[in-house]
Amino acid sequence: MSLISVKDLSVTYGANTVLRHVSLDLDPGEIVTIVGPNGSGKTSLLRAIIGATRPSSGEITLKPGLKIGYVPQRLHIDQTLPITVERFLRLADRIPRTACKAALESAGVPDLLTRQMSQLSGGQFQRVLLARALINKPDVLLLDEATQGLDQRGSAAFYQQIETVRRDTGCAVLMISHELHVVMSASDRVICLNGHVCCEGTPAVVASAPEYRALFGTGTGGALALYRHEHDHGHDHDHPQAHGEAD
């Protein structure tokens, strides 16, 4: 049984339809990445899955008892607020310190427990958000542009950690990313979205699909060539899709 099943989903804001007849399934243990241009409905899709946005039609079915960990695109914390990482991790629930330590270990930052949130770097802050998502041992991790604002090295390290989490815990991952080189290295399956599902499949299949190339261009030979180019030369600034989104 799929962990998450989306069937014929449409989402409308006023007169604007941002998603039209979208269907997808997320199976246990797989990493699926959703790519698409700005305004393509990616964030709206994740918000519908977690119940924050009401679909205008279609249905979303979650496996009974499914536990979801969510890492948002951004989270603003008042820099003058004196709050430690441990305190932040325990805000919503009475979570034992041992669980906080274990979650930080899984997120790759075991030494941050007593640090002030205001003192964290961007990469450390995102790892703490990841730890918060992992603390209840989820079956599925949902990541909405979780590396926005990080440099290429920080993004690559974050997604390597996601692969480690999947390997160690067996949880499935559904993530949004503009960083197509990351998609190529970290995903089992890619869904290209532009208000509807343009194409889907393995990274290699999607990178060669005409619909994908119509959105992201063919000058680099598709994202596989872009992936090799960026890893060979580190030209992150050559990548026009490595920017934020507001769906």
VOTORMI-647495 format. One record per residue: residue in one letter; chain; x, y, z of N, C-alpha, C in turn. Coordinates in Angstrom, 1 decimal. Example, Ala and Ser with C-alpha at 12.3 -4.5 7.8 and 13.67 -1.06 7.14 Angstrom:
{a A {13.2 -5.7 7.8} {12.3 -4.5 7.8} {13.2 -3.3 7.8}},
{s A {12.8 -2.2 7.1} {13.7 -1.1 7.1} {12.9 0.0 7.9}},
END
This chain:
{m A {0.8 -1.2 0.0} {0.0 0.0 0.0} {0.9 1.2 0.0}},
{s A {0.5 2.2 -0.8} {1.2 3.5 -0.8} {1.1 4.2 0.5}},
{l A {2.1 5.0 0.9} {2.0 5.8 2.1} {1.1 7.0 1.9}},
{i A {1.3 7.6 0.7} {0.4 8.7 0.3} {0.0 8.5 -1.1}},
{s A {-1.3 8.7 -1.3} {-1.9 8.6 -2.7} {-2.7 9.8 -3.0}},
{v A {-2.3 10.5 -4.1} {-3.0 11.7 -4.5} {-3.7 11.3 -5.8}},
{k A {-5.0 11.5 -5.9} {-5.8 11.2 -7.1} {-6.6 12.4 -7.6}},
{d A {-6.2 12.8 -8.9} {-7.0 13.8 -9.6} {-7.2 15.1 -8.8}},
{l A {-6.1 15.5 -8.2} {-6.2 16.7 -7.3} {-6.2 18.0 -8.0}},
{s A {-7.1 18.9 -7.7} {-7.1 20.3 -8.2} {-7.1 21.2 -7.0}},
{v A {-6.4 22.3 -7.1} {-6.4 23.3 -6.0} {-6.6 24.7 -6.7}},
{t A {-7.6 25.4 -6.2} {-8.0 26.7 -6.7} {-7.9 27.8 -5.6}},
{y A {-7.3 28.9 -5.9} {-7.3 30.1 -5.0} {-8.1 31.2 -5.8}},
{g A {-9.4 31.4 -5.4} {-10.2 32.4 -6.1} {-10.4 31.9 -7.5}},
{a A {-10.1 32.8 -8.4} {-10.2 32.4 -9.9} {-9.0 31.7 -10.4}},
{n A {-8.0 31.5 -9.6} {-6.7 31.0 -10.1} {-6.6 29.5 -9.7}},
{t A {-6.5 28.6 -10.7} {-6.3 27.2 -10.5} {-4.8 26.9 -10.6}},
{v A {-4.2 26.5 -9.5} {-2.8 26.3 -9.4} {-2.4 24.9 -9.6}},
{l A {-3.3 23.9 -9.4} {-3.1 22.5 -9.7} {-4.3 21.9 -10.4}},
{r A {-4.1 21.2 -11.4} {-5.1 20.6 -12.2} {-4.9 19.1 -12.4}},
{h A {-5.8 18.3 -11.8} {-5.9 16.9 -12.0} {-4.5 16.2 -11.8}},
{v A {-3.9 16.4 -10.6} {-2.6 15.9 -10.3} {-2.8 14.6 -9.5}},
{s A {-2.1 13.6 -9.9} {-2.1 12.3 -9.3} {-0.6 11.8 -9.0}},
{l A {-0.4 11.3 -7.8} {0.9 10.7 -7.5} {0.8 9.7 -6.4}},
{d A {1.7 8.8 -6.3} {1.8 7.9 -5.1} {3.2 7.9 -4.6}},
{l A {3.3 7.8 -3.2} {4.6 7.7 -2.6} {4.7 6.4 -1.9}},
{d A {5.6 5.5 -2.3} {5.7 4.2 -1.7} {6.7 4.1 -0.6}},
{p A {6.7 3.1 0.3} {7.6 3.1 1.4} {9.1 3.1 1.0}},
{g A {9.9 3.9 1.7} {11.3 3.9 1.5} {11.8 4.6 0.3}},
{e A {11.0 5.2 -0.6} {11.5 5.9 -1.8} {11.7 7.4 -1.6}},
{i A {12.6 7.9 -2.4} {12.8 9.4 -2.4} {12.2 9.9 -3.7}},
{v A {11.2 10.8 -3.6} {10.6 11.4 -4.8} {10.8 12.9 -4.7}},
{t A {11.2 13.5 -5.8} {11.4 14.9 -5.9} {10.5 15.5 -6.9}},
{i A {9.9 16.6 -6.5} {9.0 17.4 -7.3} {9.8 18.6 -7.8}},
{v A {9.9 18.8 -9.1} {10.5 19.9 -9.7} {9.5 20.7 -10.6}},
{g A {9.8 21.9 -10.9} {8.9 22.8 -11.7} {9.3 24.2 -11.5}},
{p A {8.8 25.1 -12.5} {9.2 26.5 -12.4} {8.4 27.2 -11.3}},
{n A {8.8 28.4 -11.0} {8.1 29.2 -10.0} {6.6 29.2 -10.3}},
{g A {5.7 29.1 -9.3} {4.3 29.2 -9.5} {3.7 28.0 -10.1}},
{s A {4.4 26.9 -10.1} {3.9 25.6 -10.7} {3.0 24.8 -9.8}},
{g A {2.9 25.2 -8.5} {2.0 24.5 -7.6} {2.6 23.6 -6.7}},
{k A {4.0 23.6 -6.6} {4.7 22.6 -5.8} {4.4 22.7 -4.4}},
{t A {4.5 23.9 -3.8} {4.2 24.1 -2.4} {2.7 23.9 -2.1}},
{s A {1.9 24.3 -3.0} {0.4 24.0 -2.8} {0.1 22.5 -2.7}},
{l A {0.9 21.7 -3.5} {0.7 20.3 -3.4} {1.1 19.7 -2.0}},
{l A {2.2 20.2 -1.5} {2.6 19.7 -0.2} {1.7 20.2 0.9}},
{r A {1.2 21.4 0.8} {0.2 22.0 1.7} {-1.1 21.2 1.7}},
{a A {-1.5 20.8 0.5} {-2.7 20.0 0.5} {-2.5 18.6 1.1}},
{i A {-1.3 18.0 1.0} {-1.0 16.7 1.6} {-1.1 16.8 3.1}},
{i A {-0.5 17.9 3.7} {-0.5 18.0 5.1} {-1.8 18.6 5.7}},
{g A {-2.7 18.9 4.8} {-4.0 19.4 5.3} {-4.1 20.9 5.5}},
{a A {-3.1 21.7 5.0} {-3.1 23.1 5.2} {-3.8 23.8 4.1}},
{t A {-4.0 23.1 3.0} {-4.8 23.7 1.9} {-5.9 22.7 1.5}},
{r A {-7.1 23.3 1.3} {-8.2 22.4 0.9} {-8.3 22.3 -0.6}},
{p A {-8.3 21.1 -1.1} {-8.4 20.9 -2.5} {-9.8 21.3 -3.0}},
{s A {-9.9 21.7 -4.3} {-11.2 22.0 -4.9} {-11.8 20.8 -5.4}},
{s A {-11.0 19.8 -5.8} {-11.5 18.5 -6.2} {-10.4 17.4 -6.1}},
{g A {-10.8 16.2 -6.2} {-9.8 15.1 -6.0} {-9.7 14.6 -4.6}},
{e A {-8.8 13.7 -4.4} {-8.7 13.1 -3.0} {-7.3 12.8 -2.7}},
{i A {-7.0 12.9 -1.4} {-5.7 12.5 -0.9} {-5.9 11.4 0.2}},
{t A {-5.2 10.3 0.0} {-5.4 9.2 1.0} {-4.0 8.9 1.6}},
{l A {-4.0 8.9 2.9} {-2.8 8.6 3.7} {-3.0 7.2 4.3}},
{k A {-1.9 6.5 4.4} {-2.0 5.2 5.0} {-2.4 5.3 6.5}},
{p A {-3.3 4.5 7.0} {-3.8 4.7 8.4} {-2.6 4.7 9.3}},
{g A {-2.6 5.6 10.2} {-1.5 5.7 11.2} {-0.3 6.4 10.7}},
{l A {-0.3 6.9 9.5} {0.9 7.5 8.9} {1.5 8.6 9.7}},
{k A {2.8 8.6 10.0} {3.4 9.7 10.7} {4.3 10.5 9.7}},
{i A {4.0 11.8 9.7} {4.7 12.7 8.7} {5.6 13.7 9.5}},
{g A {6.8 13.8 9.0} {7.7 14.9 9.5} {7.8 15.9 8.4}},
{y A {7.7 17.2 8.7} {7.6 18.3 7.7} {8.7 19.3 8.0}},
{v A {9.5 19.6 7.0} {10.5 20.6 7.0} {10.1 21.7 6.1}},
{p A {9.8 22.9 6.7} {9.2 24.0 5.9} {10.3 24.7 5.0}},
{q A {9.8 25.5 4.1} {10.7 26.3 3.2} {11.5 27.3 4.1}},
{r A {10.8 27.8 5.0} {11.5 28.8 5.9} {10.8 28.9 7.2}},
{l A {11.5 29.3 8.3} {10.9 29.5 9.6} {11.6 30.7 10.2}},
{h A {10.9 31.7 10.6} {11.4 32.9 11.2} {11.3 32.8 12.7}},
{i A {12.5 33.0 13.3} {12.5 33.0 14.8} {13.2 34.4 15.2}},
{d A {12.5 35.1 16.1} {13.0 36.4 16.6} {14.5 36.2 17.1}},
{q A {15.4 36.9 16.5} {16.8 36.7 16.9} {17.1 37.2 18.3}},
{t A {16.2 37.9 18.9} {16.4 38.4 20.3} {15.8 37.4 21.3}},
{l A {15.1 36.4 20.8} {14.5 35.4 21.7} {15.5 34.4 22.2}},
{p A {15.7 34.4 23.5} {16.7 33.4 24.1} {16.1 32.0 24.2}},
{i A {16.4 31.2 23.2} {15.9 29.8 23.1} {16.9 28.9 22.6}},
{t A {17.2 27.8 23.4} {18.2 26.8 23.0} {17.6 25.9 22.0}},
{v A {18.5 25.1 21.3} {18.0 24.1 20.4} {17.2 23.1 21.1}},
{e A {17.6 22.7 22.3} {16.8 21.7 23.0} {15.4 22.2 23.3}},
{r A {15.3 23.4 23.8} {14.0 24.0 24.1} {13.2 24.1 22.9}},
{f A {13.7 24.5 21.7} {13.0 24.5 20.5} {12.4 23.2 20.1}},
{l A {13.3 22.1 20.2} {12.8 20.8 19.9} {11.7 20.3 20.8}},
{r A {11.6 20.9 22.0} {10.6 20.4 22.9} {9.4 21.3 23.0}},
{l A {9.3 22.3 22.1} {8.2 23.2 22.2} {6.8 22.6 22.1}},
{a A {6.6 21.7 21.2} {5.3 21.2 20.9} {4.9 20.0 21.8}},
{d A {5.9 19.2 22.3} {5.6 18.0 23.0} {6.6 17.9 24.2}},
{r A {6.2 17.1 25.1} {7.1 16.7 26.2} {8.1 15.6 25.8}},
{i A {9.1 16.1 25.1} {10.0 15.1 24.5} {11.3 15.0 25.4}},
{p A {11.6 13.8 25.7} {12.8 13.6 26.6} {14.1 14.0 25.9}},
{r A {15.1 14.4 26.7} {16.3 14.9 26.2} {17.0 13.8 25.3}},
{t A {16.9 12.6 25.7} {17.5 11.5 24.9} {16.9 11.5 23.5}},
{a A {15.6 11.8 23.3} {15.0 11.8 22.0} {15.5 13.0 21.2}},
{c A {15.7 14.1 21.9} {16.3 15.3 21.2} {17.7 15.0 20.7}},
{k A {18.5 14.4 21.5} {19.9 14.1 21.2} {19.9 13.1 20.0}},
{a A {19.0 12.1 20.0} {18.9 11.1 18.9} {18.5 11.8 17.6}},
{a A {17.6 12.7 17.7} {17.1 13.4 16.5} {18.2 14.3 15.9}},
{l A {19.0 15.0 16.7} {20.1 15.8 16.3} {21.2 14.9 15.7}},
{e A {21.4 13.7 16.3} {22.4 12.8 15.7} {21.9 12.4 14.3}},
{s A {20.7 12.1 14.1} {20.2 11.6 12.8} {20.3 12.8 11.8}},
{a A {20.1 14.0 12.3} {20.2 15.2 11.4} {21.7 15.6 11.1}},
{g A {22.6 14.9 11.7} {24.0 15.2 11.5} {24.6 16.3 12.3}},
{v A {23.9 16.8 13.4} {24.4 17.9 14.2} {24.3 17.5 15.7}},
{p A {25.0 16.5 16.1} {24.8 16.0 17.5} {25.3 17.0 18.6}},
{d A {26.0 18.0 18.3} {26.6 18.9 19.3} {25.9 20.2 19.5}},
{l A {24.7 20.3 18.9} {24.0 21.6 19.0} {23.0 21.7 20.1}},
{l A {22.8 20.7 20.9} {21.7 20.7 21.9} {21.6 21.9 22.7}},
{t A {22.7 22.5 23.2} {22.7 23.6 24.1} {22.9 24.9 23.5}},
{r A {23.1 24.9 22.1} {23.3 26.2 21.4} {22.1 27.0 21.4}},
{q A {22.2 28.4 21.3} {21.1 29.3 21.1} {20.7 29.2 19.6}},
{m A {19.4 29.2 19.3} {18.9 29.2 18.0} {19.4 30.4 17.2}},
{s A {19.6 31.5 17.8} {20.0 32.7 17.2} {21.5 32.7 16.7}},
{q A {22.2 31.7 17.3} {23.7 31.6 17.0} {23.9 30.6 15.8}},
{l A {22.9 30.0 15.3} {23.1 28.9 14.3} {23.4 29.5 12.9}},
{s A {24.2 28.8 12.2} {24.3 29.2 10.8} {23.1 28.7 10.0}},
{g A {23.0 29.1 8.7} {21.8 28.7 8.0} {21.7 27.2 7.8}},
{g A {22.9 26.6 7.6} {22.9 25.1 7.4} {22.5 24.4 8.7}},
{q A {23.1 24.9 9.9} {22.7 24.3 11.2} {21.3 24.5 11.5}},
{f A {20.7 25.7 11.2} {19.3 25.9 11.4} {18.4 24.9 10.7}},
{q A {18.8 24.7 9.4} {18.0 23.7 8.6} {18.1 22.3 9.2}},
{r A {19.3 21.9 9.7} {19.5 20.6 10.3} {18.7 20.5 11.6}},
{v A {18.5 21.6 12.3} {17.7 21.5 13.5} {16.2 21.3 13.1}},
{l A {15.8 22.0 12.0} {14.4 21.8 11.5} {14.2 20.3 11.1}},
{l A {15.3 19.8 10.5} {15.2 18.4 10.1} {15.1 17.5 11.3}},
{a A {15.9 17.8 12.4} {15.8 17.0 13.6} {14.4 17.1 14.2}},
{r A {13.8 18.3 14.2} {12.4 18.4 14.7} {11.5 17.6 13.9}},
{a A {11.7 17.4 12.6} {10.8 16.6 11.8} {11.0 15.1 12.1}},
{l A {12.2 14.8 12.5} {12.6 13.4 12.7} {12.3 12.9 14.1}},
{i A {12.0 13.8 15.0} {11.9 13.5 16.4} {10.9 12.4 16.8}},
{n A {9.8 12.4 16.0} {8.8 11.4 16.3} {8.8 10.2 15.4}},
{k A {10.0 10.0 14.8} {10.3 8.8 13.9} {9.2 8.7 12.8}},
{p A {9.1 9.6 11.9} {8.1 9.6 10.9} {8.3 8.5 9.8}},
{d A {7.2 8.2 9.2} {7.2 7.2 8.1} {7.6 8.0 6.8}},
{v A {7.2 9.3 6.7} {7.4 10.1 5.6} {8.0 11.4 6.0}},
{l A {9.0 11.9 5.3} {9.6 13.2 5.4} {9.1 14.1 4.2}},
{l A {8.5 15.2 4.5} {8.1 16.2 3.5} {9.0 17.4 3.6}},
{l A {9.7 17.7 2.5} {10.7 18.8 2.5} {10.3 19.8 1.5}},
{d A {10.0 21.1 1.9} {9.6 22.1 1.0} {10.8 23.1 0.8}},
{e A {11.6 22.9 -0.3} {12.7 23.7 -0.5} {13.6 23.9 0.7}},
{a A {13.9 22.8 1.3} {14.6 22.8 2.7} {16.0 23.4 2.6}},
{t A {16.6 23.6 1.4} {17.9 24.2 1.4} {17.9 25.6 0.8}},
{q A {16.8 26.2 0.8} {16.7 27.6 0.3} {17.6 28.5 1.1}},
{g A {18.5 29.2 0.4} {19.4 30.1 1.1} {20.7 29.5 1.4}},
{l A {20.9 28.2 1.3} {22.2 27.6 1.5} {23.0 27.6 0.2}},
{d A {24.3 27.6 0.4} {25.2 27.6 -0.8} {25.2 26.1 -1.3}},
{q A {25.9 25.9 -2.4} {25.9 24.6 -3.1} {26.4 23.5 -2.2}},
{r A {27.5 23.8 -1.5} {28.1 22.8 -0.6} {27.1 22.5 0.5}},
{g A {26.5 23.5 1.1} {25.6 23.3 2.2} {24.4 22.5 1.8}},
{s A {23.9 22.8 0.5} {22.7 22.0 0.0} {23.1 20.6 -0.2}},
{a A {24.3 20.3 -0.8} {24.7 19.0 -1.1} {24.8 18.2 0.2}},
{a A {25.4 18.8 1.2} {25.6 18.1 2.5} {24.2 17.8 3.1}},
{f A {23.3 18.7 3.0} {22.0 18.5 3.6} {21.3 17.3 2.9}},
{y A {21.3 17.3 1.6} {20.7 16.2 0.9} {21.4 14.8 1.1}},
{q A {22.7 14.9 1.2} {23.4 13.6 1.6} {22.9 13.1 2.9}},
{q A {22.6 14.0 3.9} {22.1 13.6 5.2} {20.7 13.0 5.0}},
{i A {19.9 13.6 4.1} {18.6 13.0 3.8} {18.7 11.5 3.3}},
{e A {19.7 11.3 2.4} {19.9 9.9 2.0} {20.3 9.0 3.1}},
{t A {21.1 9.5 4.0} {21.5 8.8 5.2} {20.3 8.4 6.1}},
{v A {19.5 9.4 6.3} {18.3 9.2 7.1} {17.4 8.1 6.5}},
{r A {17.2 8.2 5.2} {16.4 7.2 4.5} {17.0 5.8 4.7}},
{r A {18.3 5.7 4.5} {19.0 4.4 4.7} {18.9 3.9 6.1}},
{d A {19.1 4.8 7.1} {19.1 4.3 8.5} {17.7 4.1 9.0}},
{t A {16.7 4.8 8.6} {15.4 4.7 9.2} {14.3 4.0 8.3}},
{g A {14.6 4.0 7.0} {13.7 3.4 6.0} {12.5 4.3 5.7}},
{c A {12.5 5.6 6.2} {11.4 6.5 5.9} {11.4 6.9 4.4}},
{a A {10.2 7.2 3.9} {10.1 7.7 2.5} {10.3 9.2 2.6}},
{v A {10.7 9.8 1.4} {10.9 11.2 1.3} {10.2 11.8 0.1}},
{l A {9.4 12.9 0.3} {8.8 13.6 -0.8} {9.3 15.0 -0.6}},
{m A {10.1 15.5 -1.6} {10.7 16.8 -1.5} {10.6 17.7 -2.7}},
{i A {10.5 19.0 -2.5} {10.5 20.0 -3.6} {11.9 20.5 -3.7}},
{s A {12.4 20.6 -4.9} {13.8 21.2 -5.0} {13.9 21.9 -6.4}},
{h A {14.5 23.1 -6.4} {14.9 23.8 -7.6} {16.3 23.3 -8.1}},
{e A {17.0 22.6 -7.2} {18.4 22.2 -7.5} {18.4 20.9 -8.2}},
{l A {18.4 21.0 -9.6} {18.2 19.8 -10.4} {19.4 18.9 -10.3}},
{h A {20.6 19.4 -10.0} {21.7 18.5 -9.8} {21.5 17.6 -8.6}},
{v A {20.8 18.2 -7.6} {20.5 17.4 -6.4} {19.5 16.3 -6.7}},
{v A {18.5 16.6 -7.6} {17.5 15.6 -8.0} {18.2 14.4 -8.6}},
{m A {19.2 14.7 -9.4} {19.9 13.6 -10.1} {20.6 12.7 -9.2}},
{s A {21.1 13.2 -8.1} {22.0 12.4 -7.2} {21.2 11.8 -6.1}},
{a A {20.0 12.3 -5.7} {19.3 11.9 -4.5} {18.0 11.2 -4.7}},
{s A {17.4 11.2 -5.9} {16.1 10.8 -6.1} {15.9 9.4 -6.8}},
{d A {14.9 8.7 -6.3} {14.6 7.4 -7.0} {13.6 7.8 -8.2}},
{r A {12.8 8.8 -8.0} {11.8 9.2 -9.0} {11.6 10.7 -8.9}},
{v A {11.4 11.3 -10.1} {11.2 12.7 -10.2} {9.8 13.0 -10.9}},
{i A {9.1 14.0 -10.3} {7.8 14.4 -10.9} {8.0 15.8 -11.3}},
{c A {7.8 16.1 -12.6} {7.9 17.5 -13.1} {6.5 18.1 -13.2}},
{l A {6.3 19.2 -12.4} {5.0 19.8 -12.2} {5.0 21.2 -12.8}},
{n A {3.9 21.5 -13.5} {3.7 22.9 -14.0} {2.2 23.1 -14.0}},
{g A {1.6 23.1 -12.8} {0.1 23.1 -12.7} {-0.5 21.8 -12.9}},
{h A {0.2 20.9 -13.6} {-0.2 19.5 -13.8} {1.0 18.7 -13.9}},
{v A {0.9 17.4 -13.9} {2.1 16.6 -14.0} {2.5 16.5 -15.5}},
{c A {3.7 17.1 -15.8} {4.2 17.2 -17.2} {4.8 15.8 -17.6}},
{c A {5.6 15.3 -16.6} {6.2 14.0 -16.9} {6.7 13.5 -15.6}},
{e A {7.0 12.2 -15.5} {7.5 11.6 -14.3} {8.3 10.3 -14.6}},
{g A {9.2 9.9 -13.7} {9.9 8.7 -13.9} {11.3 8.8 -13.2}},
{t A {12.2 8.0 -13.6} {13.6 8.1 -13.0} {14.2 9.4 -13.5}},
{p A {15.2 9.9 -12.7} {15.8 11.1 -13.1} {16.3 11.2 -14.6}},
{a A {16.8 10.1 -15.1} {17.3 10.0 -16.5} {16.2 10.2 -17.5}},
{v A {15.0 9.5 -17.2} {13.9 9.6 -18.0} {13.3 11.0 -18.1}},
{v A {13.2 11.6 -16.9} {12.6 12.9 -16.9} {13.5 13.9 -17.6}},
{a A {14.8 13.8 -17.3} {15.8 14.8 -17.9} {15.7 14.8 -19.4}},
{s A {15.4 13.6 -20.0} {15.3 13.5 -21.5} {13.9 13.8 -22.1}},
{a A {12.9 14.0 -21.2} {11.6 14.2 -21.7} {11.4 15.5 -22.3}},
{p A {10.7 15.6 -23.5} {10.4 16.9 -24.1} {9.7 17.9 -23.2}},
{e A {8.8 17.4 -22.4} {8.1 18.4 -21.5} {9.0 19.0 -20.5}},
{y A {9.9 18.2 -20.0} {10.9 18.7 -19.1} {11.8 19.8 -19.7}},
{r A {12.3 19.4 -20.9} {13.2 20.3 -21.6} {12.5 21.6 -22.1}},
{a A {11.3 21.5 -22.3} {10.5 22.7 -22.7} {10.5 23.7 -21.5}},
{l A {10.5 23.2 -20.3} {10.5 24.1 -19.1} {11.9 24.5 -18.7}},
{f A {12.9 23.6 -18.8} {14.2 23.9 -18.2} {15.3 24.1 -19.3}},
{g A {14.9 24.0 -20.5} {15.9 24.3 -21.6} {16.7 23.0 -22.0}},
{t A {17.3 23.1 -23.1} {18.1 22.0 -23.6} {19.6 22.4 -23.9}},
{g A {19.9 23.6 -23.5} {21.3 24.1 -23.8} {22.4 23.3 -23.0}},
{t A {22.0 22.8 -21.9} {23.0 22.0 -21.1} {22.8 20.5 -21.4}},
{g A {21.9 20.2 -22.3} {21.7 18.7 -22.5} {20.8 18.1 -21.5}},
{g A {20.1 18.9 -20.7} {19.2 18.4 -19.6} {20.0 18.4 -18.3}},
{a A {19.2 18.1 -17.3} {19.8 18.2 -15.9} {20.9 17.2 -15.7}},
{l A {21.0 16.1 -16.4} {22.1 15.2 -16.1} {23.4 15.8 -16.5}},
{a A {23.4 16.5 -17.7} {24.6 17.2 -18.0} {24.9 18.4 -17.1}},
{l A {23.8 19.0 -16.6} {24.0 20.1 -15.7} {24.6 19.6 -14.4}},
{y A {24.1 18.4 -13.9} {24.6 17.8 -12.7} {26.1 17.6 -12.8}},
{r A {26.5 17.0 -13.9} {28.0 16.7 -14.1} {28.8 18.0 -14.2}},
{h A {28.2 19.0 -14.9} {28.9 20.3 -15.0} {29.1 20.9 -13.7}},
{e A {28.1 21.0 -12.9} {28.2 21.6 -11.6} {29.1 20.9 -10.6}},
{h A {29.1 19.6 -10.7} {29.9 18.8 -9.8} {31.4 18.9 -10.2}},
{d A {31.6 19.1 -11.5} {33.0 19.2 -12.0} {33.5 20.6 -11.8}},
{h A {32.7 21.6 -11.9} {33.2 23.0 -11.8} {32.7 23.8 -10.7}},
{g A {31.6 23.4 -10.1} {31.0 24.1 -9.0} {30.4 25.4 -9.4}},
{h A {29.8 25.5 -10.6} {29.2 26.8 -11.1} {27.8 26.9 -10.7}},
{d A {27.5 27.0 -9.4} {26.1 27.1 -8.9} {25.4 28.3 -9.5}},
{h A {26.2 29.4 -9.8} {25.5 30.6 -10.3} {25.1 30.4 -11.7}},
{d A {25.5 29.4 -12.4} {25.1 29.1 -13.7} {23.7 28.5 -13.8}},
{h A {23.1 28.2 -12.6} {21.9 27.4 -12.6} {20.7 28.3 -12.3}},
{p A {19.9 28.6 -13.3} {18.8 29.6 -13.1} {17.7 29.2 -12.2}},
{q A {17.6 27.8 -11.9} {16.5 27.4 -11.1} {16.8 27.3 -9.6}},
{a A {18.0 27.8 -9.2} {18.4 27.6 -7.8} {18.0 28.9 -7.0}},
{h A {16.7 29.2 -7.1} {16.2 30.4 -6.4} {14.9 30.0 -5.7}},
{g A {14.4 30.9 -4.9} {13.2 30.6 -4.1} {11.9 30.6 -4.9}},
{e A {10.8 30.2 -4.3} {9.6 30.1 -4.9} {8.5 30.5 -4.0}},
{a A {7.5 31.2 -4.5} {6.3 31.5 -3.8} {5.1 31.0 -4.6}},
{d A {4.5 29.9 -4.3} {3.4 29.3 -5.0} {2.1 30.0 -4.5}},
END
